[in-house]
Amino acid sequence: MDKREIVQKTEQYVRMLLENDASGHDWWHIERVRRMSIALAKKEGADEFIVEMAALLHDVADEKIAGSEEKGLSAVTSWLEQMPLSNYDKEHIIEIISSVSFKGGHGKKPNTIEGMIVQDADRLDAIGAIGIARTFMYAGNRGHLMYDPNLPYREKMTKEEYRQGRSTAINHFYEKLLKLKDLMNTESAKQIASKRHEFMERFLQQFYKEWDEQDEDVNG
């Protein structure tokens, strides 16, 4: 089995697991992260195979999907054990996946350029127009409100509070999304993130404008 076959089998496996996800972590999120990861790898001179494999598998290990980080990493490890890969490549892929998630700001910085690229690609998909759409999908999936002006966003929180605490879709911008621009690792990702960040700021300005001027529209 060559590397292309390994990628194809992994794609089929991940697609089967996530194609019906309704939280914003579906197959097409994986595909976007994969494409972005490969594009960044070409620019940054990284190992494209390692990047592609980690991008494909990164949400299989996510505790939001798997139920726990341990259970998710176990599933990834079991899958990789079936593939004819060196121990170094398997460990590298698992290390990358372990460092991708934001975890309420408690995530760790990757140790390799391949890890930095996959983390950047995943975070780029959380901002901009698609990031906004995914935010509202995730909020609805978790039973969170769109917005509650009486519920302030959380300045600081533990990983558990970030995962389990009460929030809203709009609060999520302040608790995570607007922080991501300054957390990008590669120069290529920083340039893309800057434009997507500006789009989110414009969206929030328009959101608050519409929220506050409803009475003005009726009574004006």
Backbone as JSON, one array per atom type, in Angstrom:
{
  "sequence": "MDKREIVQKTEQYVRMLLENDASGHDWWHIERVRRMSIALAKKEGADEFIVEMAALLHDVADEKIAGSEEKGLSAVTSWLEQMPLSNYDKEHIIEIISSVSFKGGHGKKPNTIEGMIVQDADRLDAIGAIGIARTFMYAGNRGHLMYDPNLPYREKMTKEEYRQGRSTAINHFYEKLLKLKDLMNTESAKQIASKRHEFMERFLQQFYKEWDEQDEDVNG",
  "N": [[0.85, -1.19, 0.0], [0.74, 2.11, -1.03], [1.52, 5.62, -0.3], [-0.53, 7.2, -1.36], [-2.69, 5.44, -1.48], [-3.01, 4.96, 1.26], [-3.85, 7.49, 2.11], [-6.27, 7.65, 0.68], [-7.79, 5.52, 1.8], [-7.92, 6.44, 4.42], [-9.35, 8.78, 4.05], [-11.85, 7.71, 3.26], [-12.56, 6.39, 5.63], [-12.75, 8.53, 7.51], [-14.69, 10.09, 6.31], [-16.91, 8.41, 6.46], [-17.31, 8.41, 9.22], [-17.91, 11.11, 9.86], [-19.67, 12.32, 8.05], [-22.35, 12.92, 8.55], [-22.37, 14.71, 10.61], [-23.62, 17.43, 12.52], [-22.64, 19.63, 13.78], [-20.87, 21.4, 12.76], [-18.52, 20.17, 12.32], [-18.28, 18.47, 10.22], [-17.77, 16.29, 7.3], [-17.1, 18.07, 5.21], [-15.9, 20.19, 6.48], [-13.55, 18.89, 7.27], [-12.48, 18.38, 4.73], [-12.03, 20.99, 3.78], [-10.1, 21.84, 5.63], [-8.1, 20.02, 5.03], [-7.45, 20.75, 2.33], [-6.56, 23.4, 2.74], [-4.43, 22.91, 4.46], [-2.65, 21.46, 2.82], [-2.11, 23.4, 0.87], [-0.82, 25.35, 2.47], [1.34, 23.81, 3.3], [2.78, 23.49, 0.93], [3.64, 26.12, 0.53], [5.17, 26.55, 2.81], [7.05, 24.59, 2.79], [6.69, 22.01, 3.95], [6.13, 18.56, 5.03], [3.98, 17.1, 2.96], [2.44, 14.77, 2.99], [2.3, 13.94, 5.7], [1.02, 16.18, 6.75], [-1.42, 16.08, 5.36], [-2.53, 13.65, 6.25], [-2.77, 14.13, 9.03], [-4.53, 16.29, 8.96], [-6.82, 15.08, 7.88], [-7.51, 13.31, 9.95], [-7.86, 14.84, 12.23], [-10.24, 15.63, 13.6], [-11.36, 13.27, 14.34], [-10.21, 12.62, 16.69], [-11.07, 14.64, 18.32], [-12.48, 15.76, 21.33], [-15.04, 16.79, 21.36], [-16.31, 15.4, 19.4], [-15.6, 12.69, 19.76], [-16.18, 12.22, 22.41], [-14.35, 12.02, 24.49], [-10.95, 13.11, 24.87], [-9.09, 11.08, 25.2], [-10.43, 8.79, 24.26], [-10.8, 9.54, 21.61], [-8.13, 9.85, 20.64], [-7.32, 7.25, 20.94], [-8.86, 5.98, 18.99], [-7.76, 7.11, 16.68], [-5.12, 6.17, 16.9], [-5.54, 3.41, 16.71], [-6.46, 3.24, 14.09], [-4.2, 4.14, 12.62], [-2.4, 2.16, 13.26], [-3.12, 0.14, 11.59], [-2.1, 0.87, 9.21], [0.64, 0.81, 6.87], [2.94, 2.36, 8.08], [5.82, 4.14, 9.29], [6.96, 4.07, 12.71], [7.78, 6.56, 13.51], [6.37, 8.31, 11.76], [3.71, 7.7, 12.49], [3.7, 8.5, 15.19], [4.28, 11.19, 14.85], [2.03, 12.15, 13.46], [0.02, 11.68, 15.39], [0.98, 13.34, 17.44], [0.66, 15.85, 16.23], [-2.16, 15.96, 15.93], [-2.88, 15.97, 18.59], [-2.29, 18.53, 19.34], [-3.84, 20.31, 17.94], [-6.37, 21.4, 18.74], [-8.18, 24.22, 20.13], [-9.13, 24.39, 22.8], [-10.28, 26.16, 24.7], [-8.37, 28.13, 24.86], [-6.35, 26.89, 26.11], [-4.85, 25.19, 24.68], [-1.9, 23.62, 23.19], [1.15, 24.82, 21.68], [2.2, 23.64, 18.56], [5.01, 21.44, 17.87], [6.3, 21.06, 15.47], [6.7, 22.12, 12.01], [4.78, 20.97, 10.42], [2.76, 20.41, 12.27], [2.13, 23.02, 13.06], [1.04, 23.99, 10.71], [-1.31, 22.41, 10.27], [-2.76, 23.09, 12.55], [-3.06, 25.84, 12.04], [-4.6, 25.73, 9.66], [-6.97, 24.52, 10.55], [-7.84, 26.46, 12.36], [-8.18, 28.62, 10.65], [-10.46, 27.81, 9.33], [-12.29, 28.32, 11.22], [-12.82, 30.97, 11.26], [-13.84, 34.03, 9.54], [-16.28, 34.04, 6.82], [-17.2, 31.35, 6.58], [-16.47, 30.46, 9.09], [-18.19, 31.99, 10.69], [-20.68, 30.92, 9.9], [-20.32, 28.28, 10.79], [-20.14, 28.72, 13.53], [-22.75, 29.41, 14.33], [-24.05, 27.09, 13.61], [-22.84, 25.29, 15.4], [-23.59, 26.39, 17.87], [-26.4, 26.08, 17.78], [-26.53, 23.29, 17.63], [-25.6, 22.63, 20.14], [-27.5, 23.65, 21.77], [-27.34, 26.32, 22.52], [-28.11, 29.81, 22.9], [-28.61, 32.3, 20.3], [-27.93, 34.96, 20.93], [-27.63, 36.78, 23.94], [-28.04, 39.64, 25.52], [-27.78, 39.99, 28.24], [-26.05, 38.13, 29.13], [-22.83, 38.07, 29.69], [-19.76, 37.68, 27.82], [-17.13, 35.32, 28.53], [-14.14, 36.18, 30.04], [-11.95, 34.73, 31.04], [-11.43, 31.22, 31.36], [-11.57, 27.79, 32.37], [-10.54, 24.79, 30.64], [-12.61, 22.96, 30.9], [-14.77, 24.62, 31.59], [-14.96, 26.08, 29.25], [-15.79, 24.09, 27.49], [-18.17, 23.11, 28.68], [-19.6, 25.18, 29.88], [-22.17, 27.78, 30.05], [-23.02, 29.65, 27.21], [-23.2, 31.82, 24.28], [-23.82, 32.06, 20.72], [-22.84, 34.52, 19.74], [-21.2, 35.32, 21.88], [-19.2, 33.48, 21.57], [-17.56, 34.46, 19.61], [-15.96, 36.29, 20.97], [-14.87, 34.75, 22.94], [-13.33, 32.95, 21.58], [-13.04, 33.12, 18.58], [-12.2, 35.74, 17.72], [-9.73, 35.83, 18.8], [-8.07, 34.22, 17.36], [-6.66, 35.18, 15.13], [-4.26, 36.31, 16.05], [-2.98, 34.1, 16.94], [-2.02, 32.52, 14.95], [0.43, 30.47, 13.35], [2.09, 30.37, 11.01], [3.4, 32.54, 8.45], [1.99, 32.63, 6.06], [-0.6, 31.81, 6.84], [-1.22, 33.85, 8.61], [-1.64, 36.05, 6.96], [-3.97, 35.34, 5.56], [-5.7, 35.05, 7.71], [-5.93, 37.65, 8.7], [-7.6, 39.02, 6.87], [-9.96, 37.52, 7.09], [-10.56, 37.94, 9.74], [-11.17, 40.67, 9.78], [-13.54, 40.6, 8.33], [-15.22, 39.26, 10.12], [-15.36, 41.17, 12.15], [-16.74, 43.2, 10.84], [-19.16, 41.88, 10.42], [-20.06, 41.58, 13.1], [-20.4, 44.25, 13.82], [-22.53, 44.93, 12.13], [-24.43, 43.14, 13.06], [-24.92, 44.03, 15.74], [-25.84, 46.55, 15.14], [-28.26, 46.04, 13.78], [-29.58, 44.71, 15.84], [-29.9, 46.71, 17.76], [-31.32, 48.73, 16.45], [-33.92, 48.05, 15.9], [-36.23, 49.06, 17.18], [-36.01, 51.68, 16.37], [-36.43, 51.48, 13.64], [-39.12, 50.8, 13.55], [-40.4, 52.88, 14.9], [-39.37, 55.15, 13.78]],
  "CA": [[0.0, 0.0, 0.0], [1.56, 3.31, -1.08], [0.99, 6.74, 0.48], [-1.81, 7.66, -1.92], [-3.71, 4.49, -1.02], [-3.21, 5.22, 2.69], [-4.67, 8.69, 2.19], [-7.62, 7.34, 0.18], [-8.47, 4.71, 2.8], [-8.18, 7.3, 5.57], [-10.45, 9.66, 3.64], [-13.09, 6.93, 3.32], [-12.83, 6.14, 7.05], [-13.18, 9.77, 8.16], [-15.96, 10.51, 5.7], [-17.95, 7.55, 7.03], [-17.53, 8.81, 10.61], [-18.3, 12.5, 10.09], [-20.45, 12.93, 6.98], [-23.65, 13.37, 9.04], [-22.23, 15.6, 11.76], [-24.37, 18.69, 12.36], [-22.09, 20.6, 14.73], [-19.85, 22.2, 12.09], [-17.3, 19.37, 12.22], [-18.66, 17.46, 9.24], [-16.75, 15.92, 6.33], [-16.65, 19.19, 4.39], [-14.91, 20.9, 7.3], [-12.31, 18.13, 7.14], [-11.97, 18.58, 3.38], [-11.48, 22.35, 3.69], [-8.85, 21.88, 6.4], [-7.11, 19.28, 4.25], [-7.01, 21.57, 1.2], [-5.78, 24.52, 3.25], [-3.18, 22.37, 5.0], [-1.77, 21.13, 1.7], [-1.68, 24.67, 0.28], [0.15, 25.94, 3.38], [2.54, 22.96, 3.29], [3.54, 23.83, -0.28], [4.27, 27.43, 0.74], [6.09, 26.51, 3.95], [8.03, 23.53, 2.6], [6.45, 20.96, 4.94], [5.83, 17.23, 4.54], [2.58, 17.17, 2.57], [1.75, 13.53, 3.38], [2.02, 14.01, 7.15], [0.04, 17.25, 6.91], [-2.72, 15.63, 4.85], [-3.05, 12.62, 7.15], [-3.18, 14.76, 10.29], [-5.72, 17.1, 8.68], [-7.95, 14.17, 7.72], [-7.85, 12.61, 11.19], [-7.79, 15.69, 13.42], [-11.48, 15.69, 14.38], [-11.68, 11.94, 14.88], [-9.71, 12.63, 18.06], [-11.59, 15.78, 19.08], [-13.4, 15.3, 22.39], [-16.4, 17.21, 21.02], [-16.85, 14.36, 18.52], [-15.34, 11.35, 20.29], [-16.66, 12.09, 23.78], [-13.2, 12.36, 25.33], [-9.7, 13.16, 24.11], [-8.45, 9.76, 25.28], [-11.16, 7.9, 23.37], [-10.53, 9.97, 20.25], [-6.76, 9.51, 20.27], [-7.27, 5.79, 20.84], [-9.41, 5.64, 17.68], [-6.75, 7.48, 15.67], [-4.0, 5.24, 17.05], [-5.97, 2.11, 16.17], [-6.49, 3.35, 12.63], [-2.84, 4.26, 12.11], [-1.73, 0.87, 13.45], [-3.47, -0.71, 10.45], [-1.45, 1.4, 8.03], [2.07, 0.51, 6.79], [3.68, 3.6, 8.32], [6.87, 4.02, 10.29], [6.56, 4.53, 14.04], [8.02, 8.0, 13.56], [5.26, 8.99, 11.09], [2.51, 7.53, 13.32], [3.83, 9.36, 16.37], [4.22, 12.58, 14.4], [0.62, 12.45, 13.16], [-0.7, 11.74, 16.67], [1.43, 14.54, 18.13], [0.0, 16.99, 15.57], [-3.58, 15.93, 16.27], [-3.01, 16.31, 20.02], [-2.05, 19.96, 19.56], [-4.65, 21.15, 17.03], [-7.55, 22.02, 19.33], [-8.06, 25.47, 20.89], [-9.34, 24.0, 24.2], [-10.54, 27.31, 25.55], [-7.15, 28.92, 25.03], [-5.39, 26.1, 26.87], [-4.15, 24.28, 23.77], [-0.45, 23.81, 23.16], [1.74, 25.18, 20.4], [2.83, 22.47, 17.94], [6.48, 21.4, 17.88], [6.84, 20.94, 14.11], [6.05, 22.97, 11.01], [3.57, 20.27, 9.98], [1.74, 20.65, 13.29], [1.72, 24.42, 12.97], [0.22, 24.15, 9.5], [-2.64, 21.82, 10.48], [-3.44, 23.95, 13.52], [-3.45, 27.07, 11.34], [-5.68, 25.44, 8.71], [-8.19, 24.28, 11.34], [-8.27, 27.74, 12.92], [-8.67, 29.46, 9.55], [-11.82, 27.39, 9.01], [-13.15, 28.79, 12.31], [-13.01, 32.41, 11.15], [-14.36, 34.44, 8.24], [-17.69, 33.74, 6.53], [-17.48, 29.97, 6.95], [-16.38, 30.39, 10.54], [-19.44, 32.53, 11.24], [-21.73, 29.92, 9.67], [-20.07, 27.13, 11.68], [-20.42, 29.14, 14.9], [-24.19, 29.32, 14.58], [-24.38, 25.66, 13.57], [-22.39, 24.66, 16.64], [-24.44, 26.88, 18.96], [-27.69, 25.41, 17.68], [-26.33, 21.88, 17.93], [-25.37, 22.49, 21.58], [-28.6, 24.24, 22.52], [-27.0, 27.66, 22.98], [-28.83, 30.91, 22.26], [-27.87, 33.12, 19.35], [-27.37, 36.12, 21.65], [-28.33, 37.23, 25.13], [-27.28, 40.8, 25.99], [-27.59, 39.91, 29.69], [-25.06, 37.09, 29.43], [-21.54, 38.55, 29.19], [-18.81, 36.65, 27.43], [-16.19, 34.96, 29.58], [-12.77, 36.63, 29.78], [-11.07, 33.61, 31.34], [-12.17, 30.02, 31.7], [-10.84, 26.54, 32.26], [-10.93, 24.0, 29.47], [-13.91, 22.37, 31.2], [-15.76, 25.69, 31.5], [-15.09, 26.4, 27.83], [-16.56, 23.03, 26.85], [-19.46, 22.81, 29.3], [-20.28, 26.35, 30.43], [-23.23, 28.44, 29.28], [-22.52, 30.72, 26.35], [-24.05, 32.08, 23.12], [-23.07, 32.11, 19.47], [-22.12, 35.8, 19.67], [-20.13, 35.3, 22.87], [-18.12, 32.61, 21.07], [-16.61, 35.3, 18.86], [-15.03, 36.93, 21.92], [-14.22, 33.71, 23.73], [-12.39, 32.19, 20.75], [-12.77, 33.44, 17.18], [-11.45, 36.97, 17.53], [-8.38, 35.62, 19.33], [-7.32, 33.3, 16.53], [-5.76, 35.89, 14.21], [-2.96, 36.52, 16.69], [-2.43, 32.81, 17.35], [-1.54, 31.79, 13.78], [1.85, 30.13, 13.43], [2.83, 30.62, 9.77], [3.16, 33.83, 7.81], [0.93, 32.44, 5.06], [-1.89, 31.78, 7.53], [-1.46, 35.16, 9.22], [-2.18, 36.94, 5.91], [-5.36, 34.94, 5.32], [-6.47, 35.3, 8.94], [-6.18, 39.08, 8.84], [-8.77, 39.37, 6.06], [-11.14, 36.87, 7.64], [-10.82, 38.62, 11.01], [-11.85, 41.94, 9.46], [-14.91, 40.27, 7.92], [-15.98, 38.97, 11.34], [-15.6, 42.44, 12.85], [-17.82, 43.88, 10.11], [-20.38, 41.14, 10.72], [-20.5, 41.91, 14.45], [-20.9, 45.63, 13.78], [-23.84, 44.91, 11.5], [-25.32, 42.41, 13.97], [-25.31, 44.92, 16.84], [-26.62, 47.65, 14.56], [-29.62, 45.55, 13.55], [-30.17, 44.37, 17.14], [-30.23, 47.93, 18.5], [-32.14, 49.71, 15.74], [-35.26, 47.53, 15.57], [-37.24, 50.0, 17.63], [-35.88, 52.89, 15.55], [-37.05, 51.21, 12.33], [-40.58, 50.78, 13.71], [-40.9, 54.17, 15.4], [-38.72, 56.29, 13.14]],
  "C": [[0.89, 1.25, 0.0], [0.86, 4.46, -0.35], [-0.36, 7.23, -0.04], [-2.94, 6.74, -1.5], [-4.03, 4.68, 0.45], [-4.11, 6.43, 2.88], [-6.1, 8.39, 1.77], [-8.42, 6.51, 1.19], [-8.83, 5.54, 4.03], [-9.32, 8.27, 5.26], [-11.79, 8.93, 3.74], [-13.52, 6.7, 4.77], [-13.4, 7.39, 7.73], [-14.52, 10.23, 7.61], [-17.12, 9.7, 6.27], [-18.31, 8.01, 8.45], [-18.25, 10.16, 10.73], [-19.26, 13.09, 9.06], [-21.81, 13.45, 7.46], [-23.57, 14.27, 10.27], [-22.93, 16.93, 11.49], [-23.88, 19.76, 13.32], [-21.07, 21.54, 14.08], [-18.53, 21.47, 11.95], [-17.54, 18.2, 11.26], [-17.51, 17.19, 8.26], [-16.23, 17.13, 5.55], [-15.73, 20.13, 5.16], [-13.55, 20.21, 7.17], [-11.68, 18.4, 5.77], [-11.38, 19.98, 3.21], [-10.15, 22.46, 4.44], [-7.75, 21.13, 5.66], [-6.57, 20.14, 3.1], [-6.14, 22.73, 1.65], [-4.43, 24.04, 3.78], [-2.18, 22.07, 3.9], [-1.24, 22.4, 1.05], [-0.62, 25.34, 1.15], [1.45, 25.14, 3.39], [3.4, 23.26, 2.07], [4.29, 25.15, -0.08], [5.37, 27.37, 1.8], [7.14, 25.4, 3.84], [7.91, 22.39, 3.59], [6.16, 19.62, 4.25], [4.34, 17.14, 4.24], [1.8, 15.92, 2.99], [1.36, 13.57, 4.85], [0.93, 15.04, 7.42], [-1.35, 16.77, 6.49], [-3.34, 14.58, 5.78], [-3.54, 13.23, 8.46], [-4.44, 15.59, 10.1], [-6.96, 16.21, 8.56], [-8.43, 13.61, 9.06], [-8.07, 13.52, 12.39], [-9.08, 15.72, 14.24], [-11.97, 14.33, 14.84], [-11.28, 11.9, 16.35], [-10.3, 13.75, 18.91], [-12.62, 15.3, 20.1], [-14.84, 15.72, 22.14], [-17.09, 16.13, 20.18], [-16.76, 12.99, 19.19], [-15.9, 11.13, 21.69], [-15.59, 12.4, 24.8], [-11.95, 12.35, 24.45], [-9.03, 11.79, 24.08], [-9.1, 8.78, 24.3], [-10.86, 8.24, 21.9], [-9.13, 9.6, 19.79], [-6.58, 8.0, 20.15], [-7.79, 5.33, 19.48], [-8.42, 5.95, 16.57], [-5.58, 6.51, 15.7], [-4.33, 3.89, 16.44], [-5.99, 2.13, 14.64], [-5.08, 3.36, 12.06], [-2.07, 2.94, 12.24], [-2.01, -0.08, 12.29], [-2.73, -0.31, 9.18], [0.06, 1.07, 8.04], [2.92, 1.78, 6.89], [4.77, 3.33, 9.35], [6.35, 4.52, 11.64], [6.73, 6.04, 14.15], [6.84, 8.75, 12.94], [3.97, 8.88, 11.92], [2.55, 8.48, 14.52], [3.73, 10.83, 16.01], [2.78, 13.0, 14.14], [-0.18, 12.59, 14.45], [-0.31, 13.0, 17.45], [0.76, 15.79, 17.55], [-1.46, 17.08, 16.0], [-3.81, 16.35, 17.72], [-2.89, 17.8, 20.28], [-2.93, 20.88, 18.73], [-5.67, 21.99, 17.78], [-7.23, 23.27, 20.15], [-8.18, 25.25, 22.4], [-9.5, 25.2, 25.14], [-9.33, 28.19, 25.78], [-6.08, 28.16, 25.78], [-4.67, 25.07, 25.99], [-2.67, 24.58, 23.73], [0.03, 24.13, 21.75], [2.43, 23.95, 19.81], [4.36, 22.59, 17.91], [7.1, 21.37, 16.5], [6.08, 21.85, 13.16], [4.77, 22.3, 10.5], [2.43, 20.47, 10.97], [1.23, 22.08, 13.25], [0.78, 24.65, 11.81], [-1.19, 23.6, 9.72], [-3.42, 22.64, 11.5], [-3.91, 25.24, 12.86], [-4.64, 26.82, 10.42], [-7.0, 25.23, 9.44], [-8.73, 25.59, 11.89], [-8.75, 28.7, 11.83], [-10.11, 29.09, 9.19], [-12.81, 27.81, 10.1], [-13.42, 30.28, 12.24], [-13.45, 32.78, 9.73], [-15.8, 34.02, 8.06], [-18.05, 32.32, 6.93], [-17.41, 29.8, 8.45], [-17.63, 30.91, 11.23], [-20.57, 31.51, 11.09], [-21.56, 28.73, 10.62], [-20.38, 27.48, 13.13], [-21.89, 29.0, 15.23], [-24.69, 27.88, 14.48], [-24.04, 25.0, 14.9], [-23.26, 25.1, 17.82], [-25.8, 26.19, 18.94], [-27.6, 23.94, 18.06], [-26.19, 21.65, 19.43], [-26.48, 23.11, 22.42], [-28.31, 25.6, 23.09], [-27.85, 28.7, 22.24], [-27.96, 31.6, 21.22], [-27.16, 34.26, 20.08], [-28.26, 36.41, 22.85], [-27.54, 38.41, 25.69], [-27.05, 40.81, 27.5], [-26.59, 38.84, 30.11], [-23.71, 37.52, 28.86], [-20.64, 37.39, 28.76], [-17.76, 36.48, 28.52], [-14.77, 35.36, 29.2], [-11.78, 35.49, 29.96], [-11.9, 32.41, 31.73], [-11.25, 28.82, 31.63], [-11.28, 25.82, 30.99], [-12.32, 23.4, 29.67], [-15.04, 23.41, 31.1], [-16.02, 26.07, 30.05], [-15.97, 25.37, 27.14], [-17.99, 22.95, 27.36], [-20.26, 24.03, 29.73], [-21.31, 26.95, 29.49], [-22.65, 29.59, 28.47], [-23.55, 30.97, 25.25], [-23.18, 32.1, 21.87], [-22.25, 33.4, 19.38], [-20.98, 35.84, 20.68], [-18.93, 34.49, 22.38], [-17.1, 33.4, 20.24], [-15.54, 35.84, 19.81], [-14.25, 35.89, 22.73], [-13.2, 32.92, 22.92], [-12.04, 32.88, 19.43], [-11.92, 34.68, 16.97], [-10.02, 36.89, 18.08], [-7.48, 34.89, 18.33], [-6.33, 33.99, 15.58], [-4.35, 36.0, 14.79], [-2.31, 35.22, 17.15], [-1.95, 31.97, 16.17], [-0.02, 31.6, 13.86], [2.65, 30.57, 12.2], [2.46, 31.97, 9.17], [2.03, 33.74, 6.79], [-0.45, 32.48, 5.7], [-2.22, 33.14, 8.13], [-2.08, 36.12, 8.2], [-3.64, 36.62, 5.63], [-6.23, 35.3, 6.52], [-6.83, 36.76, 9.1], [-7.43, 39.52, 8.09], [-10.05, 38.77, 6.64], [-11.54, 37.5, 8.97], [-11.59, 39.91, 10.77], [-13.3, 41.68, 9.06], [-15.77, 39.98, 9.15], [-16.29, 40.25, 12.11], [-16.73, 43.21, 12.17], [-19.16, 43.2, 10.37], [-20.92, 41.52, 12.09], [-21.04, 43.34, 14.52], [-22.3, 45.67, 13.21], [-24.86, 44.21, 12.4], [-25.83, 43.33, 15.08], [-26.15, 46.09, 16.34], [-28.07, 47.23, 14.36], [-30.32, 45.23, 14.88], [-30.68, 45.63, 17.83], [-31.2, 48.85, 17.78], [-33.51, 49.19, 15.37], [-36.35, 48.51, 15.98], [-37.2, 51.26, 16.79], [-36.57, 52.69, 14.22], [-38.58, 51.28, 12.44], [-41.11, 52.17, 14.03], [-40.36, 55.39, 14.66], [-39.58, 56.95, 12.07]]
}
